[in-house]
Amino acid sequence: CWFGFVDPSGMGANPGWPLRNLLYLVHRKWSLTKVSVLCYRDDSADAQSTRSLLLSVSLAQPSAPPPQPVIVGWEANARGKMGPRRVDLTPFLDPTRRAVESADLNLNLMKWRFLPDLDTERLSSMHCVLLGSGTLGCNVARCLLSWGCRNITFLDYGKVSFSNPTRQWLFEFEDCTDPENPTEGRPKAATAASRLSRIVPNVKSKGVHVPIPMPGHPVGEASEARVRGEVGELEALIDSADAVFLLTDSRESRWLPTLMCAAKGKPCINVALGFDTFLVMRHPVCQ
């Protein structure tokens, strides 16, 4: 009786390991004691000769076969009922889940080693409003992500210019041209918000394209209704915030948000950056 198999062995006189499995199958299934085996080896480089082997094998008389092992079957679950076993491999195979868990792991390690009182769940649920998405806004947003904040809203009325990407790290060259308006860049707030979701997939971020009314800027009758609407949007945004960051590039644009935060008792963190100066000031909240 002849049997054949593809032999992967690279040794001239020795067949490969698959022959053992084949002989065991022949021995157990058909109870054969003598077989001839073709160990086929493909050698297309030399058509005049072959490295394949022809073997005659003698096998001992087969003994009583052992009982077949149970490969699949039902098992009792936690409630004592029989059913299939399931294993969820999503945390190990889903890139999004892996990225989120790895980012949170760094923060949990800091908490375990240095800051046992750090409330990571509170940080994750906080709604942080960033007024300004320029140099300060981009850096503060990245810093908030590293501390576990996952709910961030940008407010900015500017557009991305060609000088921005080198200093404002959430923007790229392609953002300097808006497909809907090629003469201008993309809105800063919405663009910065979309970039955050590319850094941490589970972040909840959005951009609000609204100007901040400033003192010393007269409002005519024709634009009064519009300005009132802008003030209302700013107020609603501050009402929904757990912390407000003032990151704009002028003193005038910080005046109205500061008054609103003081009136509503919202934590207001004022950040200013100069050529060789840096200021961070937290306005106190009345208890």
C-alpha positions as CSV (number, residue, x, y, z in Angstrom):
1,C,0.0,0.0,0.0
2,W,1.4,3.4,-1.0
3,F,1.1,6.7,0.7
4,G,2.6,10.0,-0.2
5,F,3.2,13.4,1.5
6,V,5.0,16.6,0.8
7,D,8.3,16.4,2.6
8,P,9.7,19.7,4.0
9,S,13.0,18.1,5.1
10,G,16.2,19.6,3.8
11,M,18.3,16.6,4.7
12,G,19.1,14.2,1.9
13,A,18.5,10.8,3.6
14,N,16.1,11.8,6.4
15,P,12.4,12.4,5.9
16,G,10.6,15.3,7.7
17,W,8.6,15.2,10.9
18,P,5.2,15.0,9.0
19,L,6.0,11.3,8.2
20,R,5.6,10.4,11.9
21,N,2.1,11.8,11.9
22,L,1.2,10.0,8.7
23,L,2.5,6.6,10.0
24,Y,0.6,7.0,13.2
25,L,-2.6,7.6,11.2
26,V,-2.0,4.6,9.0
27,H,-1.2,2.4,12.1
28,R,-4.2,3.4,14.1
29,K,-6.9,3.8,11.3
30,W,-6.1,0.9,9.0
31,S,-4.0,-1.4,11.2
32,L,-1.4,-1.8,8.5
33,T,2.0,-3.3,9.3
34,K,3.8,-2.7,6.0
35,V,3.5,0.4,3.8
36,S,5.5,2.2,1.1
37,V,5.9,5.9,1.4
38,L,6.8,8.6,-1.2
39,C,8.5,11.6,0.5
40,Y,7.9,14.1,-2.3
41,R,10.4,17.0,-2.5
42,D,10.0,19.5,-5.3
43,D,13.3,20.5,-6.9
44,S,12.5,22.5,-10.1
45,A,16.1,23.7,-10.4
46,D,17.3,20.3,-11.4
47,A,14.9,18.5,-13.8
48,Q,17.2,15.6,-14.4
49,S,17.3,14.3,-10.8
50,T,15.1,14.3,-7.8
51,R,15.6,14.5,-4.1
52,S,12.4,12.7,-3.3
53,L,12.6,9.5,-1.2
54,L,10.9,6.1,-1.5
55,L,10.7,4.2,1.8
56,S,9.4,0.8,2.9
57,V,8.2,0.9,6.5
58,S,7.4,-2.0,8.8
59,L,5.0,-1.2,11.6
60,A,4.3,-3.3,14.8
61,Q,1.0,-4.9,15.2
62,P,-1.3,-2.2,16.6
63,S,-2.4,-2.5,20.2
64,A,-5.8,-1.5,21.5
65,P,-6.3,2.1,20.6
66,P,-6.7,4.6,23.4
67,P,-10.0,6.4,23.8
68,Q,-10.5,9.3,21.5
69,P,-10.0,12.6,23.4
70,V,-13.0,15.0,23.6
71,I,-12.0,18.0,21.5
72,V,-15.2,20.1,21.8
73,G,-18.2,20.1,24.1
74,W,-20.3,21.9,26.5
75,E,-19.1,23.2,29.9
76,A,-20.9,24.5,32.9
77,N,-21.0,28.3,33.1
78,A,-21.1,30.5,36.2
79,R,-24.8,29.7,36.7
80,G,-24.2,26.0,36.4
81,K,-25.8,25.6,33.0
82,M,-24.2,23.8,30.2
83,G,-23.1,25.9,27.2
84,P,-20.2,27.0,25.1
85,R,-17.3,29.0,26.5
86,R,-16.6,32.4,25.0
87,V,-13.6,34.6,25.3
88,D,-13.7,38.3,24.5
89,L,-10.4,39.2,22.7
90,T,-11.5,42.8,21.9
91,P,-9.2,44.4,24.5
92,F,-6.2,42.6,22.9
93,L,-7.1,43.0,19.2
94,D,-9.0,46.3,18.8
95,P,-6.5,49.1,18.2
96,T,-8.9,51.7,19.6
97,R,-9.3,49.9,22.9
98,R,-5.6,49.3,23.2
99,A,-4.8,52.9,22.6
100,V,-7.3,54.1,25.2
101,E,-6.2,51.6,27.8
102,S,-2.5,52.3,27.2
103,A,-3.1,56.1,27.7
104,D,-5.1,55.5,30.9
105,L,-2.4,53.1,32.2
106,N,0.2,55.9,32.4
107,L,-2.1,58.0,34.5
108,N,-3.0,55.1,36.8
109,L,0.7,54.3,37.3
110,M,1.3,57.9,38.4
111,K,-1.6,57.7,40.7
112,W,-0.4,54.4,42.2
113,R,3.2,55.6,42.7
114,F,3.0,59.3,43.5
115,L,-0.6,60.7,43.7
116,P,-2.9,58.2,45.5
117,D,-5.6,60.9,46.0
118,L,-5.8,61.7,42.2
119,D,-9.4,61.2,41.1
120,T,-8.9,59.9,37.6
121,E,-12.6,59.3,37.0
122,R,-13.4,62.9,37.9
123,L,-10.7,64.1,35.4
124,S,-12.1,61.9,32.7
125,S,-15.7,63.3,33.1
126,M,-14.7,66.9,33.5
127,H,-15.8,69.3,30.7
128,C,-13.0,71.6,29.9
129,V,-13.7,74.7,27.8
130,L,-10.7,76.2,26.0
131,L,-11.2,79.8,24.9
132,G,-8.6,80.1,22.1
133,S,-7.1,77.3,20.0
134,G,-3.8,78.9,19.1
135,T,-0.3,78.2,20.6
136,L,-1.7,78.1,24.1
137,G,-4.8,76.2,23.2
138,C,-3.0,73.4,21.3
139,N,-0.5,72.9,24.1
140,V,-3.0,73.0,26.9
141,A,-5.3,70.6,25.1
142,R,-2.5,68.0,24.7
143,C,-1.6,68.5,28.4
144,L,-5.2,67.9,29.4
145,L,-5.3,64.7,27.4
146,S,-2.2,63.4,29.2
147,W,-4.0,64.0,32.5
148,G,-7.0,62.0,31.5
149,C,-9.4,64.7,30.4
150,R,-11.7,63.3,27.7
151,N,-14.3,66.1,27.2
152,I,-12.8,69.2,25.7
153,T,-14.5,72.1,23.8
154,F,-12.6,74.8,21.8
155,L,-14.0,78.2,21.1
156,D,-12.1,80.3,18.5
157,Y,-13.1,82.6,15.7
158,G,-9.9,82.4,13.8
159,K,-8.7,80.5,10.8
160,V,-5.5,78.5,10.3
161,S,-2.8,80.6,8.6
162,F,0.4,79.4,7.1
163,S,2.4,80.6,10.1
164,N,0.4,78.5,12.6
165,P,1.5,74.9,12.1
166,T,5.1,75.4,13.3
167,R,3.9,76.7,16.7
168,Q,0.4,75.3,17.0
169,W,0.9,71.6,17.0
170,L,-2.7,70.4,16.3
171,F,-2.5,72.0,12.8
172,E,-0.9,70.8,9.6
173,F,0.0,72.4,6.3
174,E,-3.2,71.2,4.7
175,D,-5.3,73.0,7.3
176,C,-4.0,76.4,5.9
177,T,-6.4,76.0,2.9
178,D,-10.1,75.4,3.4
179,P,-11.6,73.3,0.5
180,E,-14.8,75.3,0.8
181,N,-13.0,78.6,0.7
182,P,-9.5,78.3,-0.8
183,T,-8.6,81.9,0.1
184,E,-8.7,81.1,3.8
185,G,-7.7,78.4,6.2
186,R,-9.9,76.0,8.0
187,P,-11.7,77.1,11.3
188,K,-9.2,76.7,14.1
189,A,-11.7,75.4,16.7
190,A,-13.2,72.6,14.7
191,T,-9.8,71.6,13.2
192,A,-8.2,71.4,16.7
193,A,-11.1,69.3,18.0
194,S,-10.9,66.8,15.2
195,R,-7.1,66.5,15.7
196,L,-7.7,65.5,19.4
197,S,-9.8,62.5,18.3
198,R,-6.8,61.3,16.2
199,I,-4.6,61.4,19.3
200,V,-6.9,59.7,21.8
201,P,-9.8,57.9,20.0
202,N,-12.3,58.1,22.9
203,V,-12.0,61.9,23.5
204,K,-15.2,63.9,23.2
205,S,-14.2,67.1,21.5
206,K,-15.9,69.8,19.5
207,G,-15.2,73.2,18.1
208,V,-17.3,76.4,18.4
209,H,-16.7,79.1,15.8
210,V,-17.9,82.1,17.6
211,P,-16.2,85.5,18.4
212,I,-15.9,86.8,21.9
213,P,-17.4,90.3,22.3
214,M,-14.7,92.7,23.6
215,P,-14.9,96.1,25.4
216,G,-13.9,99.1,23.3
217,H,-15.4,97.5,20.2
218,P,-18.6,99.5,19.4
219,V,-21.7,97.5,18.5
220,G,-24.1,99.1,16.0
221,E,-27.8,98.6,15.9
222,A,-27.5,96.4,12.9
223,S,-25.2,93.9,14.7
224,E,-26.8,94.1,18.2
225,A,-28.9,91.0,17.7
226,R,-25.9,89.1,16.4
227,V,-23.7,90.1,19.3
228,R,-26.4,89.2,21.9
229,G,-26.5,85.8,20.3
230,E,-22.8,85.4,20.6
231,V,-22.9,86.4,24.2
232,G,-25.6,83.8,24.8
233,E,-23.5,81.1,23.2
234,L,-20.5,82.0,25.3
235,E,-22.6,82.0,28.4
236,A,-24.2,78.6,27.6
237,L,-20.7,77.2,27.0
238,I,-19.4,78.5,30.3
239,D,-22.5,77.1,32.1
240,S,-21.8,73.6,30.8
241,A,-18.1,73.8,31.8
242,D,-16.4,72.4,34.8
243,A,-13.3,74.4,34.1
244,V,-12.6,77.3,31.8
245,F,-9.1,78.1,30.3
246,L,-8.5,81.6,29.0
247,L,-6.0,81.1,26.2
248,T,-6.8,84.0,23.8
249,D,-4.1,86.4,22.4
250,S,-5.5,89.7,23.8
251,R,-6.5,91.2,27.1
252,E,-9.8,92.5,25.8
253,S,-11.0,89.0,24.7
254,R,-10.4,87.7,28.3
255,W,-12.6,90.4,30.0
256,L,-16.1,89.1,29.4
257,P,-15.3,85.4,30.0
258,T,-13.6,86.4,33.3
259,L,-16.7,88.2,34.4
260,M,-19.0,85.3,33.5
261,C,-16.8,82.8,35.3
262,A,-16.7,85.0,38.4
263,A,-20.5,85.5,38.4
264,K,-21.2,81.8,37.9
265,G,-18.5,80.5,40.3
266,K,-16.6,78.6,37.6
267,P,-12.9,77.8,37.9
268,C,-11.1,80.1,35.5
269,I,-7.5,79.5,34.6
270,N,-5.9,82.4,32.9
271,V,-2.7,81.6,30.8
272,A,-0.6,84.2,29.1
273,L,2.6,83.7,27.0
274,G,5.1,86.4,26.0
275,F,8.5,86.3,24.3
276,D,10.3,85.7,27.5
277,T,7.4,85.6,30.0
278,F,4.8,83.0,31.0
279,L,1.9,83.5,33.4
280,V,-0.6,81.1,34.8
281,M,-3.2,82.5,37.2
282,R,-6.3,80.7,38.7
283,H,-9.1,83.0,39.6
284,P,-10.5,81.9,43.0
285,V,-14.0,80.4,43.2
286,C,-16.2,81.6,46.1
287,Q,-17.4,78.8,48.2
